[in-house]
Amino acid sequence: GSQQTAPIAVTEPDAVAAGTPRLFSDAQRVALRKLSATLVPPFSGYPSALEAGVPEFLEFLVSAAAGDVQSLWRQGLDSLNARSTQQYGKPFAEAGPSETAALLEPLRQPWTYDAPPAPYAACLREAKDAMLRATRHSREWAEAARSRSRRAASAESPYWLPVE
């Protein structure tokens, strides 16, 4: 007789590819989420780092990095929580806006080619750069950009400006 093959359930790859966090502790992960939300909020129709899944992506990326990079991130997030607890009696994720601004003060220093000598400041700078890059290169950002360009194209005037 004829044999029939049982149908195979088809799953969208993105639905199962999310993976489980494996590098950061719960406290570090919560601090990373707050840091992401603070440093890269939504802007002018573009997604925030949280909306782009940046904390999860960075945990995956850092987990595949060299040990010194992993240490920088872990120690930096631990230091962020420790400073917040020491100064305000609560972890970074629970810090208010003015407390958060004070804890992120090293990011207000002028940028230089050399990394800041203090590990805490170096981690904050690395985190900010990584979060901006990851957000900007996310699928969510690309979709927002496509949507904006479609809106701009549909709103174009039949008139043109001369090239200067």
N, C-alpha and C positions, 0 to 999 in steps of 0.2 A: 503494500500500500504506500500511499504517499504520506510522508512525514511533514508536519508543519513546524516551523521554528517559532518559538514563543517570541512575541514582540519585545523589543528592548526599549525600555523607557529612555527617552532622549532628554538630557538635561542641559540647560544653557551653561557653558563653561564658567562664566562669571558667578553663577549661583553657587558653585561648589569650590571655587578656587580661593575663597577668602582666607583659608588657613587659620590656625589658632595662634594667638600670641604666645611667644615662647622666650622672649629675652628679658623684658622688663617685669619687675614686680608690680603688684596691683597699685601700690602707692606711686611708683614711677610712671605707670601708664596713665593714672588719673592726672598727675602733674603734666605729663606730655600733652594730654587732651586740652587742659586749661591753657598751657603755653601756646598751643596751636591756635586755639580760639582767640587768644589775646593778640598774637603777633600777625595773624592773617585773617582778619574778619571779612565778611562779605563786602564787596566794594562795587558800586556802580553796575549792578547786574551780574557781577562775577561771583563765583562761589567762595565761601570761606575754606580754610584748611580742613575744618571738620567736615563740611559738605563734600569735599573732594577726597575724603578718606585718608588724609595725610598722616595722622598718628599711626594708623595701622600699617600704612606703606613704610613709614620710617622705621617702625619696629622690625618689619621684615628686612628692610635694607640694612639696618645696623646689625641685625643678627647674622648677616652674611659678610660683614666687614671684619677687618683685622681686630685682634684683641684690644689694642690700644684705643681704637675708635669706640668699641663697645664700652670700655672702661670710661672714656670721656663722657659718653652719654649717661651711663649709669650713675657715675659720680656726680655729674652735673645735675641730674634730676634729683638725686638724694640731697645734694647741697641746697637746691632750691627749696625742697620740703623742709630741710633742717633750718635754714635761715628764716623761713616763714614761721615755723613753729617757735623758734627762739625769739623772734621779734614780735610776733603777733599771737602766739599761743594756738595756732591752727595751721594745718598743712596748706600748701600753695593753692590747691584747688578750691579752698574755702576763703581765700584772701579776697578782700574787697578791691575796688578799682584803685584807690590811692595806695593801698598796701602792695598791690600787684605792680604798680608803677615804680614804687620804691625798690622792690625786689629786682626789677628789671633795669635798674639804673645803669649798669655797665653797658647796656646797648645804646645809651645816649652819648657815649664817648666817640670822638671822631674816629672814622675808619682808617686803618693802616694796612699795609700789605702784610705785615707780620701779625700773627695771631696774638691776642692779649696774653701776657705772661701768667695771669691768674687762671687756673683751670676752670673756675666758675664762669668767668667772663668769656673764656674760650668756648665753653660749651654753649652758652647763650648765643654767641655769635654764629657758631656752627649750626645750631638749631634754627635760628632765624633764616639763615641762607638756605638751609635744606628745606624748610617749610615753604618758603617763597618759591623755590624751584619746583618742588613736588606739586604744589598747588597749580602753578602756571603750566605744568606739563601733564595735568590730569585730564581725564576724559570729560569730567564735569566742566572744566575751564574751556576746553575745546568746543563743547556743546553750547556754552554761553556765548562764546565768540562767534560761532556760526549763526546763532539766533540773532545776535546784534548786527551782524553783517547783512542778514536777510532783511531785518527791519530798516537798516540804513538804505539798502538798495531799493526797497519799496517806497521809501520816503524821498527818493531823489527828485530833484527838480528837473524840468526839461531844459533849464538854463545851465550853462557852464561858466566857470570862471576862467579867465585867460591864464595861461601858464606864465609865471613870472620869470 
